């Protein structure tokens, strides 16, 4: 989970720097999307365990 969230935040910071934005719009958006993706991947196996 930490790797996914870190990559989202890092990518957002890079996009903000590339487009020279004063507000961290891409950082916020990609961070929230990466948190949602990490939670989905973690809870997917918890709610629907793989069949043996």
C-alpha positions, 0 to 999 in steps of 0.5 A: 500500500505504501508503495502505491501511495508514494508513487501517486504522490511522487507522480503528482509532485512531478506533474505539478513541477512540470506544469509549474502550478502554484497549487498542488492540484495533481499531487492532491488528485493522484494521492487520493486516487492512489489511496483509493487504489491501494485500499481496493487492492487490500480489501479485495482479497479480504472481502473475496478471498481467493478460492482454493 
